[in-house]
Amino acid sequence: MQTLKIKITLILSLLCVFVFGQNNVLLEGYVYAENNRGLVRGAEVKILDHMTNELQTKMATGMEGAFAVTVPKGRKFRIIVHHKDYIDTEEIVSTIGLKDTKKVFVKIEMEHKPGYIFDVTMAESRNNGTALLNSIDSARIEVYNNTTRTEELVLLEHPAPVFNFFFEKGNHYTIMIRKKGFFNKRIEAYVNIDSCILCFDGLNMTGVSEVMTDGNQMGTFLANIDMEPIKINKTYEIEDIYYDFDKWNIRPDAAIELDKLKTILKDNQHVIVELGSHTDARGNDNYNMLLSRRRAKAAAEYLAATDGIDLERLLAKGYGEEQLINRCTNGVNCTEREHQRNRRTALKIVGTVDVDPLDKKSLKELIEADQVEELMSKKN
């Protein structure tokens, strides 16, 4: 479509030359990144009279980084090019002294601002979580700058399984990707904050490779982001949700992991889950069943204490010692660490609601609601 628009622009410009005769000339050019690192798409190009500084016209470069416009002969013009990821560039072009020439061509080089390109490929995760499967298209992609409190990117039903975004240094960004039938994905990116060039929360760094240049002042991060499909009755083991022997209170180490789960549940309010708690084999079977129910209830209540997580969509269930994951059955001599592996909590998807409560809310609105919640909690 963009290529078609460029061709139409060129045709119209040529028509203008024909209509207005020999007093006009076609000014054509393209914009590219320094060191031939690619074309600059979506750059704003302004054409101004060099003498009066009067704006003649403005346009945006297309998918091929090109632009074209008719201008009068016998004058000089300033071309000012702006793009949020690059340093503004200015060129002077002259149509003075042109006789039979009907076209002037210009190449404009832009210098990238210090920062990093985040180049993403989205795909469905495999069951084992180690490889990528089907590509993800038609996703909703949003990027919010928490430092400046502004929306940076909003793509609704993005047709391609790839996108890229430019991270400026010294900023904290939130990226959210939404696709029907998949868990909503939230990623936090910290750019040159606390001596970290680019740090992520919510993104597996094994799927990220980097190409850095200029003393790490600039570079490209290539990321494979896997989207988890929502599958009913699928169980996810929650790492490190353990309990002390004969206890059901939430330990500090378990709270850290449950806090991570809070974010997932807040971002996926259309999902109904079961929190299943398990005990080790020691003790009476009936008592262990009761103990596991108490542990599951404690985990559910801990999560539901957060706004946006409804206790009604958290089903707490105790399994006692029915589903041990190692050899430590009754009468087997095991270490405390081995027993602890069985004192765990798992999450199972048991259903979804028809309408996702977050569908009509932008990432900006979600973050602003979180900020209000945090402010209110501090006051209390």
C-alpha positions in Angstrom: 0.0 0.0 0.0 2.8 2.4 0.9 4.6 1.6 -2.4 1.4 2.3 -4.3 1.0 5.7 -2.5 4.6 6.6 -3.5 3.9 5.7 -7.1 0.7 7.8 -7.1 2.6 10.7 -5.5 5.2 10.5 -8.3 2.5 10.4 -11.0 0.7 13.4 -9.5 4.0 15.3 -9.2 4.8 14.6 -12.9 1.3 15.8 -13.8 2.0 19.0 -11.9 5.2 19.5 -13.9 3.2 19.0 -17.1 0.4 21.3 -16.0 2.6 24.1 -14.7 5.1 23.9 -17.6 8.7 24.6 -17.5 8.6 26.8 -14.4 8.4 23.8 -12.1 10.7 20.9 -11.3 10.2 17.6 -9.5 12.1 17.4 -6.2 12.6 13.7 -5.4 14.6 11.9 -2.8 14.9 9.4 0.0 15.9 9.4 3.6 18.3 6.8 5.1 20.0 6.0 8.4 23.7 6.8 8.7 26.3 4.2 7.6 23.6 2.8 5.3 21.7 1.1 8.2 18.4 1.2 6.3 15.7 3.5 5.0 13.9 5.9 7.4 10.1 5.3 7.1 7.5 7.7 8.4 9.9 10.7 8.6 8.3 14.2 8.3 9.8 16.1 5.4 9.2 19.9 5.3 10.1 22.0 2.3 10.7 25.7 3.1 11.7 28.7 0.9 15.4 29.4 1.7 14.9 33.2 1.6 11.6 33.7 3.3 11.5 30.6 5.4 7.9 30.1 4.2 6.6 26.5 4.3 6.0 25.3 0.8 4.7 21.8 1.7 5.3 18.9 4.0 4.9 15.1 3.7 6.0 11.8 5.2 8.4 9.2 3.7 6.8 5.9 2.8 7.9 2.3 3.2 10.9 2.9 0.9 11.9 6.1 2.7 11.1 8.1 -0.4 9.4 11.5 -1.0 8.5 13.6 -4.1 7.1 17.1 -4.6 7.0 19.7 -7.4 8.8 23.1 -6.6 9.4 26.2 -8.7 12.7 26.7 -10.6 15.0 29.5 -9.9 14.9 29.2 -6.1 16.7 27.6 -3.1 14.8 25.4 -0.6 15.5 24.1 2.9 14.6 20.5 3.5 14.1 19.7 7.2 13.6 16.1 8.1 12.2 15.0 11.5 11.8 11.5 13.0 11.4 10.8 16.7 14.2 8.2 16.6 16.7 10.4 14.8 18.4 13.8 15.1 16.7 16.4 12.9 18.5 16.9 9.6 18.6 19.8 7.2 19.6 20.0 3.6 19.7 22.9 1.1 18.7 22.2 -2.5 18.7 24.7 -5.4 16.7 24.8 -8.6 18.5 27.9 -9.8 20.0 27.7 -13.3 18.1 24.6 -14.3 17.1 24.6 -18.0 15.9 21.4 -19.5 16.1 19.4 -16.3 12.7 18.4 -14.9 13.9 16.6 -11.8 16.2 17.2 -8.8 17.3 14.2 -6.7 18.5 14.4 -3.1 19.7 11.8 -0.6 19.3 12.7 3.1 21.3 10.9 5.8 20.0 10.9 9.4 21.9 10.2 12.5 20.3 7.9 15.0 19.7 9.2 18.5 21.7 7.3 21.2 19.6 4.3 22.1 18.6 0.8 21.0 16.3 -0.7 18.4 14.1 -3.4 19.8 13.3 -5.8 16.9 10.7 -8.3 17.8 9.3 -11.6 16.3 6.2 -12.9 17.9 5.3 -16.6 17.9 3.3 -19.2 19.8 5.3 -21.1 22.4 5.7 -24.9 22.3 4.4 -27.0 25.2 8.0 -27.5 26.4 8.7 -23.8 26.3 12.0 -24.2 24.6 11.2 -23.3 21.0 8.9 -21.2 18.9 6.0 -22.5 16.8 3.4 -20.6 14.8 3.9 -16.9 14.2 1.5 -14.5 15.8 -0.2 -11.8 13.7 -3.2 -9.5 14.2 -2.0 -8.8 17.7 -2.6 -5.6 19.7 0.8 -4.0 20.5 1.3 -1.1 22.9 4.4 0.6 24.3 4.2 3.1 27.2 7.0 5.3 28.4 6.7 5.3 32.2 9.4 8.0 32.5 7.7 10.6 30.4 4.2 9.1 31.0 3.3 9.0 27.3 2.0 6.4 24.8 4.8 5.7 22.4 3.3 3.0 20.2 -0.3 1.7 19.6 -0.8 -1.0 16.9 -4.3 -2.4 16.7 -4.5 -5.8 15.0 -1.0 -5.5 13.7 -1.0 -7.6 10.5 2.6 -8.9 10.8 4.3 -11.2 13.3 7.2 -8.6 13.6 7.5 -5.1 14.9 10.3 -2.8 16.1 10.6 0.1 18.5 13.4 2.5 19.4 14.3 2.7 23.1 15.8 6.0 24.2 18.4 5.9 27.0 17.3 6.7 30.5 13.7 5.5 30.1 11.5 2.8 31.6 9.1 1.3 29.1 6.1 -1.1 29.4 5.3 -3.3 26.4 2.0 -5.2 26.2 1.0 -7.6 23.5 -2.6 -9.0 23.3 -3.9 -11.7 21.1 -7.3 -13.4 21.4 -6.8 -17.0 22.7 -3.5 -16.2 24.3 -2.3 -14.8 27.6 -1.7 -11.1 27.5 2.0 -10.5 27.6 3.5 -7.6 29.7 7.2 -6.7 29.5 9.1 -4.1 31.4 12.2 -2.6 29.7 14.8 -0.5 31.6 17.2 1.4 29.3 20.5 2.6 30.7 19.1 2.7 34.2 21.2 1.7 37.2 24.2 0.7 34.9 22.0 -1.7 32.9 22.2 -1.1 29.1 18.8 -2.8 28.6 17.2 -5.0 31.2 13.8 -6.8 30.9 11.2 -8.1 33.3 8.8 -10.6 31.8 11.0 -11.6 28.8 13.2 -14.7 28.6 16.6 -13.4 27.8 17.6 -16.7 26.1 15.4 -15.5 23.3 17.3 -12.1 23.0 20.5 -11.4 21.0 22.2 -8.1 20.7 24.3 -6.3 18.1 26.0 -3.3 19.8 28.0 -0.5 18.2 29.7 2.8 19.2 30.8 1.8 22.6 27.3 0.4 23.5 25.8 3.8 22.8 23.7 2.3 20.1 22.6 -1.1 19.0 19.9 -3.6 18.1 18.2 -6.2 20.3 16.6 -9.0 18.4 13.9 -10.7 20.5 11.8 -13.8 20.1 8.7 -13.2 22.2 6.6 -16.4 22.7 2.9 -16.1 23.4 1.3 -18.7 25.6 -2.0 -20.1 24.3 -4.8 -20.4 26.8 -5.5 -24.2 27.1 -8.2 -25.4 29.4 -7.1 -27.9 32.1 -3.4 -27.1 31.4 -1.4 -27.0 34.6 1.6 -24.7 35.3 4.0 -25.4 38.1 4.7 -22.2 40.0 8.4 -22.2 41.0 9.3 -21.8 44.6 5.8 -21.6 46.1 6.8 -23.7 49.1 5.6 -24.0 52.7 7.2 -24.8 56.0 6.4 -28.3 57.5 2.8 -28.3 58.9 2.3 -24.6 58.0 0.1 -22.8 55.5 1.2 -19.2 55.9 2.8 -17.5 52.9 6.6 -17.4 53.3 8.6 -14.3 52.1 10.2 -16.4 49.3 6.8 -17.6 48.2 5.4 -14.1 48.3 8.0 -13.0 45.7 6.7 -15.6 43.2 3.1 -14.9 44.0 3.7 -11.2 43.3 4.9 -12.2 39.8 1.7 -14.2 39.4 -0.3 -11.1 40.5 0.8 -9.3 37.3 -0.2 -12.2 35.1 -3.6 -12.5 36.7 -4.2 -8.7 36.6 -3.3 -8.6 32.9 -5.5 -11.6 32.2 -8.8 -11.0 34.0 -10.7 -13.2 31.5 -9.0 -16.3 32.8 -10.4 -18.5 35.6 -7.7 -20.5 37.4 -7.4 -23.2 40.0 -4.7 -22.9 42.7 -3.9 -26.4 43.7 -1.8 -27.0 46.8 0.1 -30.2 47.7 1.8 -31.6 50.8 4.6 -34.1 51.4 3.8 -37.6 52.4 4.6 -37.2 56.1 1.7 -37.2 58.5 -1.9 -38.4 58.4 -3.5 -38.5 54.9 -6.7 -36.7 56.0 -4.8 -34.1 57.8 -2.6 -33.5 54.8 -5.7 -33.0 52.7 -7.0 -30.3 55.1 -3.6 -28.7 55.3 -3.3 -28.5 51.5 -6.7 -26.8 51.3 -5.6 -24.2 53.9 -2.5 -23.6 51.8 -4.4 -23.1 48.6 -6.9 -20.8 50.3 -4.0 -18.7 51.8 -2.4 -18.4 48.3 -5.8 -17.4 46.7 -6.5 -14.8 49.4 -3.0 -13.3 49.1 -3.5 -12.8 45.4 -7.1 -11.5 45.7 -5.9 -8.8 48.1 -4.8 -6.9 44.9 -7.2 -4.8 42.9 -8.1 -6.4 39.6 -7.9 -9.9 40.9 -11.4 -11.3 41.8 -11.4 -14.1 44.4 -14.4 -15.6 42.5 -12.1 -16.6 39.6 -9.5 -18.2 41.9 -10.5 -21.7 42.8 -8.5 -23.0 45.8 -8.2 -26.8 45.9 -6.1 -29.1 48.1 -4.7 -32.4 46.9 -2.9 -33.5 50.0 -0.3 -36.0 49.2 -2.1 -37.5 46.3 0.2 -36.1 43.6 3.8 -36.4 44.8 6.4 -35.4 42.2 9.3 -37.5 43.5 10.1 -40.8 45.3 9.2 -39.5 48.8 6.2 -41.6 49.6 5.2 -43.0 53.0 8.1 -44.8 54.7 10.8 -43.6 52.3 13.7 -41.8 53.9 14.1 -38.4 52.1 15.9 -35.1 52.8 14.1 -32.0 53.9 14.7 -30.5 50.5 13.2 -33.5 48.7 10.1 -33.3 51.0 9.8 -29.5 50.3 9.5 -30.1 46.6 6.1 -31.8 47.2 4.9 -28.9 49.4 4.0 -26.8 46.4 1.3 -24.9 44.6 0.3 -25.2 41.0 -1.9 -23.2 38.7 -4.4 -24.8 36.3 -6.5 -23.0 33.7 -10.1 -24.1 34.2 -12.1 -21.6 32.1 -12.4 -18.2 30.6 -15.1 -15.5 30.7 -16.8 -14.4 27.4 -15.7 -10.8 27.6 -12.2 -9.8 28.6 -12.7 -6.9 31.1 -9.5 -5.3 29.7 -10.5 -5.3 26.0 -11.6 -1.7 26.0 -8.8 -0.4 28.2 -5.5 0.9 26.7 -2.2 0.1 28.3 -2.0 3.7 29.3 -5.2 3.4 31.2 -4.1 0.2 32.9 -0.8 1.8 34.1 -2.5 4.9 35.3 -5.0 2.8 37.3 -2.0 0.9 38.9 -0.4 4.2 39.8 -3.6 5.4 41.5 -3.8 2.1 43.4 -0.2 2.4 44.5 -0.7 5.9 45.7 -3.8 5.0 47.7 -2.1 2.1 49.3 0.8 4.4 50.4 -1.7 6.8 51.9 -3.4 4.0 53.9 
